[in-house]
Amino acid sequence: MGYFTQTDSYLFHQGTSYEVYKKMGAHIVTENGVKGTRFVLWAPNAQSVDVIIDPDGNESHHEMKRTADGIWEVFVPEAGSGDVYRYAITGPDGVKRLKSDPYSFRYQLRPDNASVICPLNGYKWNDSSYMAKVDNTAVIENPMAIYEVHLGSWKKAYKSEDDPDGFLNYRELGDQLADYLGYMGYTHVELMGICEYPFDPSWGYQVTGYFAPTARYGTPDDFRYMIDRLHRSGIAVILDWVPAHFPKDDFALGRFDGTPLYESADPLRAEFPIWGTYAFDHGKPEVRSFLISSAFYWINEFHIDALRVDAVAAMQYADFSRTEWRPNIHGGHINLESTDFLKQLNSELTQRTKGYLIAEDSSIEQGITNDIHIGGLGFTLKWNMGWMYDTLKYLSYDFYDRRHHHGELTHIADYAYTENFILVLSHDEVNVGKGSIPDRLCGSYEDRINSVKALYAFQFTFPGKKLLFMGLDFAQDSEWDYSKPLDWNLTEDPAHRDVMLTLRNLLSVYKEIPVLHHDSKDSATFEWITKNFADANVISYIRKNPWNYSGAVLVICNFSPWHHNGYGCGVPIDGDYTRVFSTYDTVPGQGGPEELGGYPVMHSEHNWCDGKPFRLSYGLRPFEVVIIKLPE
């Protein structure tokens, strides 16, 4: 065989070649003393394949040779970095199709879509001290406050008539994001829409380049700089990744060699009608090698810390968005091939790399974050969509009507420990007619702004990791538009700036208090105090370690505009209780710790309350959430 060896071929066709990108695609090499590019392609049903290179406007065609196992190869002397190329693939139907390279490390800027020859590596990393500390087995115990960002609309800068998008370069974004996230106190950033995609309104969830950062913001090395800069600031990076489906663009993966290659040949499994996309055939070994290699690529070659796997439910269910569907061999609706793929992906990636996987999953299946050996899928974390829906729904009700829906809020604790959850307030909740978060809450403008602060305090004190979409940190009051920058001018408005400063305080407290971020599936770390005070819109609970109250905190949440003078809350032990956070701390004249000369201290009374032997009195203000340390 040629450049692609027998071992390469065996692993690829077994679905176990996890770094096949190092051989597939276009690689700059020197062969027999001649420098050029070796092209390798999988197109088993093609009659012929040519590489068309257009380095300076003059096309050159180079015929590829086919091996017995459907791999095509050719070495092209002098072809090098920056050269644009496509594959001309003649299918079994005799039709010639122009395709970009599925394994390309770089593509042209849309609307152009050809591949660009690009070295695999060469960037000099400066994040060695950060990378030395990375441990994917310690994720559950560590703080995780994620800032979800769409780079194209985080900030813009008009540059010239030739650059109407106003996109910032990855390097500019890296510097500015690192500074902002460091100021706020976030621990992680999640990047939407990085894998190359042609259609801006898809936000990057219809991918055509699984091994290339989008050219909208610069080159692959520009993107490496961004990750490097964030890591040097102590910020971990999560990448959105879409292994469920891909778009039908003629130049991309669909009907790649004239036949269903990456998608299923079964018409009842080949598409997702809800998105108008093809569904990956996860039962095909070569597709598994392709996708798992993509995951390895981002983690190994770009130092990405984790991948958020999009649309896990679509992969799990054979009937997802389909009126007609193919049952599995047992007659059920679980897609067994996709489920096996997810298990293989999680197992191999966490064992062989420093990365881990997060499931964006709306299914009702249990065990998404359970170990594979006990029947789980092996994800490290899962988005808690139920927390998001239930909490926002409760807060949308009129204050007086909430008494009839109080159980929708407290029910959240019933499933809080069934998975390793991330509590998300994501982009899904602020687009396509849903409005902004303040718009969805109840009351006057002032009530809604204060409710946002209470919402965030509830989120950061409830069990689970945390995620906020960009703009939510200062309560942007317009719906997110992917084509426009955030309304950063709102940070100069006192009310919106107060939301941002409250969140900044909250992030600091969340990271400093272990019981708030040492998450696990142990329900003993959460204890209700006031669960049924429905008429007052008030709940309270204790976050603790599983064995005792050492380091524990009491959280009291008032979701109403009513002042509860001398609010009595049951507590388990006697002593001095210290308030370490209030949503009023950043409001001038409201008794924050700077005004009081320190955190206020309260002493409990010997008086049974809420089923506890002691009582703590607190003047609970409208929409106030407080975090109170228990006596040591």
N, C-alpha and C positions, 0 to 999 in steps of 0.2 A: 504494500500500500504506500501512499504518499505521506504527506505532512500529517494527515489525520490517520493515526496508527490503528492497528488491530485492537489494541487495548482501548483507545479512544472510542472506536466504533462499538465495541462490546458494551462498554459502560453506557454510552449514549442510547443504544437500542434497548438496554435493560432499564432505563429510567433512573440510573444512579450516577450519572456524570454531573457532578455538582459544580464543576468549574469549566464546563464545556465552552464557555465564552472565550477561554484562553486559546482555543483552536478554531472554533466556528467564527465566521465573519471575515473581516479584513485585518490582517496583521502585517505590520512593517517588519520585514526580515531581510537577511542577506543569505542568498543561496548561491553556492559555487562562486563566491566572491562578488556577486552582483546584488546590489541593494534594490529592493522592490517591495511589492505587497503580495502576500499569499491570500487568496480568497477561498473560503470553504463554505459550502452551502448544503443544506438538506432539502432535497426536492425529489423524492423517490419515484414520482409518477411522471416527471417531465421527460419529454422526448429530447430536448436540447436546452442548454443554458449558456448564455453569453454574459460576460461582464462588460458593461458599457461605461467607459471612463471619459469624463469631459473636463480635463483640468484647465483648459484655456479656451473653451468654446468649440474645439475640434474633437468630435467624438472618435474614440478608438474602441473597437470591438475585440473581445478576447474570448475565444471558445473555451469552455470548461470541460473537463473530462469526468465521466461518471464512473464510480466504483460499483462493485456488485451490490453494496448495501444502500444505494441511493444517495451517496455523498458525492458532491461535485467539487472539483478543485482546479485552480489555475494559479500560476505565479506570473505576475506582470512586472517586468523590470521597469524601474524608474517611477512607478506609481508610488506616491508617498503622501505624507500628511497634508491635509487640506484638499486633496483631489475629491471631486464629486463622482459618485458612481451609482449605477442601478444594475439589477439583474434583468435580462430579457429571457423569460422562461416560456418555452413552447410546451403547452400541456398535451395530454393524450388526445384532446379534441382538436389538435392542430392550431389552436389559437395562441398567439404570442402575447404575453402579459409583462408589463414593466413593473418591477417590484423593488421596493427598498429592502435593505438587508435587515432581517429580523434581529441579528446580533450586532448591528452597528453601534458604535460608541458615541456617535454624533450624527445629527441630521441637519439639513438646511432649515432656516427659519421659515415657519409657515407664512404664506401659502405654499412655498416650495417644499418638497418632501423627499428629495433624494438623500442617500446616505453620504457621509463625508468620512474619508479615511482619517483616523485619529489614533495616536499611540495609546496603548492601554494604560501606561503609567509613565512616570517621569516627574511628577510633582513632588517637591520636598516638603514633607509634613513636619509640623512643629508642635504636635499635640501628644508627644510621647508620654509626658507625665500624666496627662488625662487618661490615655489609653491603658496605661499600666494599672490603673485603679478600676477599670471596667470589670464588672462581675455580674453576669446575667442571672446568677443564682441568688442575688441579694436584692432584687427589684422590689419584692413585697415588703421588705423591712425599711426601705429608704423612702424619703419624701419624693413625691411626684406631682408637680404642679405644671401642667402642660399649657403652652400658649399655641393654639392652632392658628396657622397663618396661611393666607393665599398671597404669594409674593407679588403678583401682578396688581393687587389692589390694596396692599398694606400702605404703601406710599408710592407716589409717582413724581416724576420731575420732567417737565417739558424741556426737551433738549434742542430739537430742530424740526423743520418740516419733514425731513427724511426719517424722523423717529416719532411718529404721531402717537405711538402707544405710551410713550413716557415711562417705559420700564426702567427701573434701576438695575444695574449690573449685580450679579451674585456677590461681588466683592463689596460694593456699596451696601447691599442688603445685609451681608454678614457683619460689617462694622456697626451699622445702625441697630440691627436686631440685638447684637451682643450687648451694646450699651443700654438699650431699653429694657431688655429682659433682666440684665444685671441690676438695673435701678429698681425694677419692680420686685424682683426676687423669685422669678420663675426658675424652675429646675430643668425643664424640658421645652423644646419647641417641636411642633408637628407641622410638617410641610405638605401642603396640598399641591397637586398638579405639577410634579417634578418630572416623572417619566414622560418622554416626548409624546405630544398629542396634537392633532391638527385643528381642533374645533374649540375656540375659547369658551363658549358657553357650557361646555362639558366640565369645566373647572379642572380638567386633567383626569377625569374618571373614564375616558375612552382612549386608551393608550395604544399608540402605534410603535413606540420605541421602548422596549423593556430593559435596554442597557444604555440609555442615553438620557442625561438631564436635558430638559427642554432648552432650545436655543434662544428662547425669548429673553433670557437674562444673562446670556453669555456662553462661554465654553465649558467643557467638563472640568478643566483646571480652575476656572473661575468658581465653579461650584465646590470643588475641593477646598479652595481657599475659604469659602463661606463656612463649611463644616469645621475646618481647622480653627477659624476665628471663634466660632461658637464654643468649641471644645476648650480652647485656651481661656475662655471666660467661665468655664465650668458648666456650660449648658449642653445637655444631651439632646440628640437629634433623632426624631422619629419621622419616617417617610411613609406617606400614603402609597399603597401598592395594590394593584388590581389584577389578581389572577383568576377572576371569575369569567370575564368576558372581554371582547375587543370589538372595535368598530368595523364596519363593512367597507371602508375606503378601498378603492381598487388597488392602490399602491402598496397596501399593507398585508396583513397576515391572511385575510380571507381568501379561500380557494387558491392557496398560494402557488401550487404547482398545477393548477387547473382542476384540482380535486379538493374535497374537504380534508385538509391536512392538520391544521391546528384546531379546527372545530370538529364536532361530531358529524359523521356521515348519516346518522339517524335524524331524520327531519323533526322528530318529536323531542330531540335533545339538542339540536344544532343552534337554536337561537333563544334569546330572551326578548319576547315581544315588547315587554314594558320599556326596554331601552333601545330596541331596534338594533341589537348587536348579536354577534356570534358568541356562543358559549364554548369555552375551552373544553376539549375532550381530555379530561384528567385521567382517563383509563389508558391513554396512549403513552407508552414509556418515553418516547421522544419529546412529547409535550411536557412531561414531568421533568425531564432533564433541562428543558428550556426554561421552565418557570422556576424551578429550584435553583438553577444556576443564576437566574436574575436576582433572586433573593440573596444568594451568597455574594454576588457581584457588588450590590449596594453596600453590604456590610463590610466586605473585605477590601474592596477597592476605594470606597468613599468614606469608610469609618462611620457609617450610619449605625446608630445604637439599636434601633428597633424598627420594625415594619408594622404599620397598621394595615391589616388585611381587610380590604373592602368587600362588602357583600357576601359574607360567609353564609348567610341564610340561602342566598341564590345558589350557592354550590351544594349545600346540604340537601335541598329539596328538589326532586325531579319535577314537581308540579309548580315550582316557583314561577309566577306570572304567566303560566301556560294553561289554556283551557283544555288542550289535548296533551297528554304526556305519557311517557313510557315507564311503567312500574319496574322496580328492580326484580331480581330473580326470585325474591320471596313474595312478590306482589305488593310491596309497600312503596311509599313515596320518598324514602331516603335514597339519595344518590350515593350508592356505595363506592363508586369509583372516586368521586370527589372527596368523600369522607376519608378514604384511604390515602388520597393525595395529601390532604391536610395533616393527617397523622405523620406521614413520611416527612413532609416539609418541617413540621415542628420538631420532630425527633432529630433529624439530621442537622438542622440549623442550630439548635441549642447545644448539641453535642460537639459540633465541629467549628463553631464560630463564637464570638463574644456577643452576638446579637440575640434578640428574642422577638416574639410575635404577639401582636395585639389583635383581637378579633372585633371587627365591627359587625355585630351579629344581632339581628332582630328576631331570631327564632325562639321557640319555647323549649328547644332541646336543652337538656341538662348535661353538665360535665364538660363544657367547652374549655374550661381551664383545669380540668382534672388530668392527672397523669394518664398517659396512653395505656399503661399496663393495667389500669383499673377501669378501662373503658372510655376514658376521656379523649378529647382531641389534642390536648397538650399545649394549648395556648397559655402564655404567661398571664395575660390580662384580657378582659372583655369589657367593651363599652356597656354601661348600664343605661340602656335606652328607657327602661321602665321608670327609673328615678327621674329622668328628665321629663318624660311625659306626665307622670303623676304629680310632680311638684309644680310644674308650670300650669297644669290644669287646676290644681287647688288654688294657686295664687291668682287665677283669672276670675274666680268667683267673687261676688260681692261679700264684704266682710261679714254681714249678717247671715248670708246663705251658707257660709263655710261650715257652720256647725253641722249641716246635713251631709257634708263631704269630708269631715275630719278623718274618717277612716281611710280615705284615699291617700292622705298624707302619711299617717302612721303605718299603713300597710307596707310602706317601703322597707321598713325594718324586717318584715317577714321573709324577704328574699335577699337581704343585704349580704348574707354569708353563704349563699349558694354557689357563688363564683368569686374569683378574684377580679373585682370590678373597678372600672374607672367611671366616676360620676361626670357626665359630659353635659356641657352647654355648648353645643357645636354649631357649625355653619348650617346644619340641617334645619335649625329652628329660627333662622333669621333671613330666609330667602323665599322666593317664589310665592309671594302673597301672604306669608306668615307674619310679616312685620318685624319690628324690633322687639327685644325683650321688654323694655319699658311699655311699649304699646300693648302688650299682652296682659299686663298686670292691672289690678283694680285701683280705682280711686283717682284723686286729683294728680296733677303733675308732681307735686311734692310727695304725695303718698307713693307714687310709682317709683320715683327715684329712691326713696327710703326703702321701699320693698326690694329693689335690686340689691341694696346693701345687705338686707336681711337674707335674701336668697343666697348670696355668695357666702355669707357667714354660716348658713345652714350647710351648704355644699362642702365647705372646708372643715367642718366639724363632724360630718356624718361619715360612716365607714366607707372607704374606697379611695382610690387615687382621684386626681382632679384634672379637668380640662375645661378651658374657656377659649372661645373663639375670639379672634382679634376684634376690637371695637367694643366688646362687652365689658372690657376692663374700665372703660369710662362711660358706660351706658349709652352707646350711640343710639340715638332715637329715630334713625331711619333704617330701612331694610338694607341689608348688604347687597351691593351691586358689584359684580366681579370686574366691571369695566371702569369703576371709579375708585379713587383713594378713600380711605377712611376719613371721617369728619374730625380730624385732629384739632381743629379750632375749638371743639367742645371742651378740650382739656383746660381751656382758659376760663370756662364758665364755672363759677363757684360750686354749683350743685354737682356737675359732672366730674370736676376735679376732686370733689370730696369722695365720690364713688371710687375713683382711682386710688386715692390715698388710703381709703379704708381697706381696699383690696391689698394694697402694699403692706399695710400693717398685718392683715390677715395672713398673707404669705409668710411673713416673718414668724408669726406665732405658730403657724402650722409646721414650719420646719424645725422650730425650737423645741416643741413638745412631742416627745416620742409617741405617746398614746394616740396622737392625732394622725400619725403617718405610718406607724407599724401595723400595717393591715395584714389580716389573715382571715381564714374561714372559721375562726373561733368566735362564736356568738357571745362568749363570756366577756368579750372586750367592749360590749355595749350593754347598757342597763337603762331601761326606761325609769324616769322619775314621774313626770307628768305626761301621761299619754292621752287622757280623756277630757282635758279642759277645752272642749270643743267650742263652747260659747265665747270664750275669750280669744280664740285663735292662738293659743299658747301650747307649746310642748317643751319638755326639758328631759335631758338624759345625761348619763355619765359615760365618758370614754375612759377606759382603764386597761391595765394589763389583765391577763386571764386569772391571776392568782389573788391579787389584793388591790388596795386603792393607792398604793405607792405611785406617785406621779400622775394620778388621775385628775381629770377636769370635769366640772359640771358645765353644761351648756343649756342656756335658757333662751328660747326663741319666741318673740312676740311678733306675730305676723299681722297685727291689727293697728289701727290708729289710736287705740285707747291706752291711757296711762293706768297702770296697776300699782297704786301706792301700797307700799309694804307688802308686795307680793311674797307669799310664803311658799317655799319650796323644800320638800323633804330631802334630807341628806343623811348618809349612813354613819358618819363619824363626827365627833365633837371637836371643835377647835377653831383656829383662825383660817378663814377662806379669803383668798386674794383674787380680786378681779384683774385679769391680765389682758382682756380685750373687750371693747364695746364698739358697736357700730356708731357710737357718738364720740369716740375718742378724737376724731379729726375735726369735729365741729367746734369752732371757737365759743367759749363761754358755757360749754356743756359738761365741764368737769372731767376732761381727759387727764391722763396721768401727768402730763407736763404742767397743767394748771394746778393739780393737786400736790405736786411735788413727789409723785410716785403713784404706784398702783394702790387703790383703796382696799382696805382690809375689813372684813366683817366677821363677827363671831357668831357661831350657831347657838341655838337655844335648846334646852331639854324639853322638847315638845313634839309628840308624834305628829307626823305630817306626811302625806303621800305614802303611807306604809313604812316610813323610816322613823327611827327613834329621835331624830333631831330636826330642827327647823331653821332655815336660813331666810331672812327677810331682805328683800331687795326692791327698790323703787323702780319698777320696770317701765321704761318709757315707750312711746309709740314706735313700733317697728324696730325695737331694740333687740339685738342678739348679744349676749354676753358669754364670755368664757371665764370660768372661775376655777382657780386651782384649789384642790382639796388640801387639808392640812397634811404636812409631812409627818 
